[in-house]
Amino acid sequence: MLKYVNKILENHCNKASNESKIEGIGIDSYSRQFKLSAHLSILATGIIKKNDLTVLVYNNGISKSQLSKLNNKRPFYIFEKVFYSLLNTFIKAHRYDVYHNYLDKLYSIMAIDSTFIETMVKGSGIYQREKKRNGLKVHIAAKTGNYALPLKSIITPNVNDSKVFDDLLEYIDEYIFDNTVLTFDLGYYSYGRFRELKEKGINFVSRIKKNADYTVIKVETFNSKIVRFRNGLELRLVSLDIDNKKREYITDMLDIPEIYIYYIYMGRWVIEKLFKNMKSVLEITHLISRDLNRIINQVFATLIAYIVLLVIQSSMALYHTPAEIVRSIRNSKELDIDYNYFNNFNEI
């Protein structure tokens, strides 16, 4: 397993190390005795296989103190660089036609969301809803489909989600096309944001807040009407009964069937599956380090491990979810992998 993970990561790690030397951020002082590719391969493999620190060091000829020093002192920008390098190669190599469903061929659905991860770092952020725990937020903008492809990740203290939305949107601008639909939850709800998205020509679907103040200006169908908000913004309100529950969505998309609005919004739940994979499968639920750099390194190492799983997934003849692949690896089951795929992947 380790050698295949190393094969996936090696070129990206070498590229990131070389770029970092030029930028003068001191990466080389931590890579002379233990290469970045070996370091990250050990971490990613350990995350996937659920190895503890003792197993990691015993199987890879490195001491606990050396691995701890690498995790603490290697600046997080290097892990971030590797993540985006690997991600960009995956985007170029990925066979999107295999995974696109009918709706996704019509619309490229993007989702923005965040998740809370507990830490032991005081001042890293207080999560107000559950016993005021210390923690940080991982904000992600992702392309959705059968799985979430994280295009941008921003790690912050537990700030208001809405403050990070514009930064995520700016970073994913190159992936937004005429058929792109942005979907997000109430944490990003803002009439000013709706107006800005509409003016930029970016289609969106979100839930509407309860007791929202609007005026109905046109009834299109039993399930669809055009409404005007207090700031003069006119949008479409779609109301559907799904599973005996009323669901209401606000959108600027005026000419598509109401049920499509529902399915577009449901595409947002794929990003929840990404967070579930990070927390429940790759087990990043509680970061025990008190060093913020090490915490961010661990988050990006987990995201890197997730992309590695997607690369493995793409090399398999039959579709398997990341969780299924992890279970097979942890149970020492053989995977139906085309190892030539890794060679072609690294040549992109």
VOGU-3710 file (C-alpha; in Angstrom, 3 decimals, decimal comma):
1> mlkyvnkile> 0,000/0,000/0,000  2,717/2,452/1,018  4,635/2,127/-2,244  1,532/2,936/-4,299  0,677/5,943/-2,165  4,289/7,107/-2,488  4,047/6,653/-6,264  0,959/8,847/-6,370  2,520/11,575/-4,189  6,209/11,595/-5,113
11> nhcnkasnes> 6,138/13,972/-8,101  3,835/16,393/-6,302  5,980/16,373/-3,166  9,185/16,946/-5,146  7,560/19,814/-7,033  6,300/21,406/-3,825  9,717/21,032/-2,135  11,525/22,639/-5,073  9,077/25,539/-5,214  9,348/26,047/-1,457
21> kiegigidsy> 13,138/26,312/-1,623  12,768/29,115/-4,130  10,256/30,843/-1,885  12,699/30,557/1,009  10,376/29,116/3,634  12,954/26,690/4,982  11,479/23,374/3,903  14,848/21,870/3,029  16,072/21,943/6,622  13,403/19,355/7,490
31> srqfklsahl> 13,743/17,211/4,364  17,457/16,366/4,319  17,108/13,201/6,378  13,533/12,314/5,492  12,028/13,312/2,131  8,679/15,045/2,020  7,249/12,290/-0,209  8,206/9,617/2,356  6,798/11,740/5,193  3,444/12,411/3,529
41> silatgiikk> 3,147/8,862/2,199  3,547/7,522/5,736  0,932/9,946/7,079  -1,574/9,317/4,254  -1,126/5,547/4,468  -1,440/5,662/8,248  -4,662/7,688/7,983  -6,161/5,273/5,456  -5,068/2,130/7,326  -5,812/3,608/10,760
51> ndltvlvynn> -2,286/3,036/12,080  -1,286/4,645/15,363  2,023/6,454/15,865  3,845/3,369/17,158  2,912/1,311/14,098  3,847/4,146/11,746  7,356/4,547/13,100  7,976/0,795/13,561  7,050/-0,043/9,961  8,911/2,817/8,306
61> gisksqlskl> 12,296/3,104/9,982  11,737/6,453/11,660  11,700/7,366/15,324  8,706/8,863/17,122  10,672/12,001/17,899  11,707/12,442/14,259  8,162/11,993/12,966  6,838/14,320/15,666  9,401/16,967/14,694  8,455/16,660/11,036
71> nnkrpfyife> 4,747/16,984/11,850  5,307/20,020/14,066  7,957/21,920/12,154  7,224/21,336/8,489  5,201/24,453/7,533  1,613/23,709/6,569  2,023/25,546/3,239  4,008/22,570/1,934  1,152/20,170/2,692  -1,254/22,641/1,131
81> kvfysllntf> 0,894/22,848/-2,015  0,953/19,064/-2,360  -2,822/18,893/-1,924  -3,543/21,369/-4,724  -0,898/19,881/-7,017  -2,428/16,421/-6,544  -5,943/17,823/-6,932  -5,132/19,604/-10,217  -3,614/16,454/-11,681  -6,648/14,442/-10,615
91> ikahrydvyh> -8,963/16,953/-12,302  -7,000/16,604/-15,549  -6,872/12,818/-15,359  -10,324/12,109/-14,023  -12,826/10,386/-16,237  -15,813/12,594/-15,452  -18,000/10,842/-18,029  -17,977/7,713/-15,845  -19,496/9,468/-12,856  -21,789/12,129/-14,283
101> nyldklysim> -25,466/11,483/-13,906  -28,149/12,949/-16,149  -28,703/16,062/-14,062  -24,979/16,735/-13,755  -24,619/16,720/-17,546  -27,076/19,604/-17,652  -25,726/21,484/-14,635  -22,320/21,578/-12,975  -23,250/21,615/-9,307  -20,917/23,282/-6,800
111> aidstfietm> -21,472/23,180/-3,048  -20,030/25,331/-0,277  -20,146/24,186/3,328  -18,061/23,877/6,500  -17,524/21,480/9,381  -16,261/21,878/12,923  -13,318/19,861/14,281  -12,469/19,876/17,963  -8,952/20,852/19,052  -7,056/21,369/22,296
121> vkgsgiyqre> -5,749/24,772/21,207  -7,181/27,539/23,359  -8,345/30,460/21,313  -8,652/28,411/18,136  -12,354/29,108/18,195  -15,315/28,349/20,427  -18,085/26,178/19,054  -21,146/27,702/20,661  -23,759/25,044/19,937  -22,178/22,140/21,817
131> kkrnglkvhi> -20,657/22,810/25,243  -18,364/25,604/24,003  -15,528/23,376/22,855  -12,305/24,678/21,341  -12,019/23,935/17,668  -11,543/25,126/14,125  -13,606/25,208/10,968  -12,769/23,511/7,688  -14,547/25,386/4,883  -14,740/23,607/1,526
141> aaktgnyalp> -16,007/24,434/-1,948  -16,564/21,201/-3,859  -17,719/19,878/-7,203  -20,507/17,406/-6,486  -21,533/14,205/-8,239  -21,341/10,671/-6,916  -18,728/12,057/-4,536  -17,405/15,490/-3,576  -14,234/16,798/-5,205  -12,859/19,514/-2,869
151> lksiitpnvn> -11,641/22,360/-5,067  -10,688/24,724/-2,253  -10,277/24,327/1,484  -9,845/27,157/3,991  -9,079/26,447/7,648  -10,055/29,118/10,166  -10,961/29,611/13,806  -14,676/29,153/14,365  -15,650/32,312/12,493  -19,025/32,978/10,938
161> dskvfddlle> -19,336/30,774/7,830  -20,623/33,666/5,775  -17,316/35,555/6,094  -15,439/32,803/4,250  -17,966/32,383/1,425  -16,553/35,171/-0,760  -12,995/33,852/-0,398  -14,089/30,363/-1,463  -16,033/31,799/-4,383  -13,010/33,777/-5,563
171> yideyifdnt> -10,767/30,719/-5,433  -13,145/28,510/-7,463  -13,892/31,173/-10,078  -11,954/29,242/-12,759  -14,310/26,268/-12,282  -17,513/28,288/-12,679  -19,080/28,053/-16,139  -22,401/29,008/-17,719  -24,046/25,779/-16,529  -22,675/26,001/-12,969
181> vltfdlgyys> -25,166/26,078/-10,112  -23,965/27,017/-6,642  -25,789/25,447/-3,702  -25,359/26,287/-0,017  -27,200/26,173/3,287  -28,614/28,841/5,587  -25,209/29,607/7,120  -24,472/31,640/3,987  -27,939/33,187/3,652  -27,790/36,871/2,705
191> ygrfrelkek> -29,974/38,997/0,427  -26,917/41,032/-0,482  -25,096/37,808/-1,456  -28,070/36,673/-3,542  -28,000/39,997/-5,400  -24,240/39,775/-6,021  -24,498/36,227/-7,356  -27,362/37,222/-9,635  -25,429/40,244/-10,940  -22,405/38,021/-11,635
201> ginfvsrikk> -24,583/35,571/-13,540  -23,915/32,723/-11,101  -26,967/30,513/-10,681  -27,700/29,381/-7,126  -30,099/27,308/-5,025  -30,484/27,666/-1,266  -33,114/27,098/1,369  -35,235/30,062/2,371  -35,329/31,148/6,000  -38,470/30,685/7,991
211> nadytvikve> -40,536/33,862/8,301  -38,622/35,490/5,428  -40,184/38,843/4,508  -41,226/38,917/0,843  -44,071/39,860/-1,472  -45,475/37,478/-4,071  -45,484/39,245/-7,442  -46,291/36,313/-9,733  -47,659/32,805/-9,249  -46,198/30,488/-11,893
221> tfnskivrfr> -47,498/27,094/-10,733  -48,842/25,567/-7,548  -45,229/24,926/-6,477  -43,466/27,972/-7,899  -43,817/31,738/-7,535  -41,761/34,873/-8,094  -41,214/36,893/-4,917  -39,710/40,305/-4,148  -37,675/40,892/-0,988  -37,350/44,165/0,933
231> nglelrlvsl> -34,204/45,182/-0,961  -36,072/44,880/-4,267  -34,453/41,585/-5,249  -36,752/39,289/-7,222  -36,186/35,524/-7,018  -38,076/32,294/-7,528  -39,518/30,496/-4,510  -40,058/26,759/-5,027  -42,191/24,861/-2,488  -42,372/21,075/-2,633
241> didnkkreyi> -43,793/18,306/-0,481  -41,126/15,612/-0,280  -41,625/12,620/2,015  -44,584/14,407/3,655  -42,384/17,368/4,528  -42,613/20,868/3,080  -39,333/22,025/1,542  -38,793/25,576/0,283  -35,929/26,787/-1,857  -34,888/30,180/-3,198
251> tdmldipeiy> -33,189/30,443/-6,586  -32,532/32,734/-9,526  -33,237/29,878/-11,973  -36,635/30,634/-13,499  -37,089/28,127/-16,302  -36,300/24,627/-15,004  -38,722/22,120/-13,437  -39,299/22,489/-9,710  -38,102/18,960/-8,968  -34,719/19,831/-10,517
261> iyyiymgrwv> -34,352/22,582/-7,926  -34,815/19,948/-5,229  -32,251/17,585/-6,774  -29,726/20,396/-7,251  -29,995/21,329/-3,591  -29,738/17,677/-2,578  -26,396/17,656/-4,397  -25,139/19,707/-1,435  -25,388/16,609/0,741  -22,497/15,058/-1,158
271> ieklfknmks> -20,204/17,508/0,599  -21,637/16,228/3,887  -20,458/12,771/2,786  -16,979/14,252/2,320  -17,049/15,557/5,896  -18,327/12,169/7,064  -15,444/10,459/5,261  -12,984/12,831/6,930  -14,490/12,352/10,386  -15,879/8,822/10,522
281> vleithlisr> -13,767/6,966/7,943  -10,427/8,798/8,092  -11,144/9,754/11,721  -10,155/13,378/12,069  -12,864/14,069/14,653  -10,600/15,296/17,453  -7,167/16,853/16,901  -5,194/16,237/20,084  -2,132/18,325/19,236  -1,736/21,754/20,864
291> dlnriinqvf> 0,409/22,989/17,959  -1,650/24,843/15,347  0,796/24,155/12,499  0,612/20,425/13,225  -3,186/20,566/13,331  -3,370/22,217/9,904  -0,846/19,676/8,598  -3,095/16,885/9,842  -6,151/18,388/8,131  -4,342/18,685/4,796
301> atliayivll> -2,825/15,211/5,212  -6,394/13,920/5,601  -7,531/15,792/2,486  -4,528/14,358/0,625  -5,470/10,865/1,820  -9,000/11,478/0,512  -7,694/12,430/-2,957  -5,428/9,350/-2,889  -8,583/7,287/-2,306  -10,208/8,970/-5,320
311> viqssmalyh> -7,151/8,129/-7,432  -7,392/4,492/-6,290  -11,134/4,591/-6,986  -10,509/5,793/-10,549  -8,048/2,955/-11,162  -10,624/0,278/-10,284  -12,814/-1,423/-12,861  -15,884/-1,387/-10,603  -17,121/1,653/-8,687  -16,429/1,615/-4,953
321> tpaeivrsir> -16,999/4,429/-2,483  -14,006/5,798/-0,539  -15,433/4,165/2,610  -15,618/0,769/0,880  -12,021/1,097/-0,320  -10,844/1,966/3,187  -12,657/-1,026/4,671  -11,066/-3,338/2,112  -7,583/-1,954/2,816  -8,011/-2,239/6,594
331> nskeldidyn> -9,268/-5,823/6,201  -6,260/-6,667/3,963  -8,484/-7,464/0,987  -7,051/-7,357/-2,524  -8,222/-4,403/-4,606  -8,908/-4,728/-8,318  -6,473/-1,967/-9,224  -4,991/-1,153/-12,617  -1,470/-0,239/-11,540  -0,678/1,143/-14,994
341> yfnnfnei> -3,122/3,889/-14,116  -0,666/5,193/-11,525  2,087/5,447/-14,158  -0,209/7,322/-16,535  -1,469/9,515/-13,692  2,066/10,611/-12,805  2,846/11,488/-16,413  0,077/14,091/-16,621
//
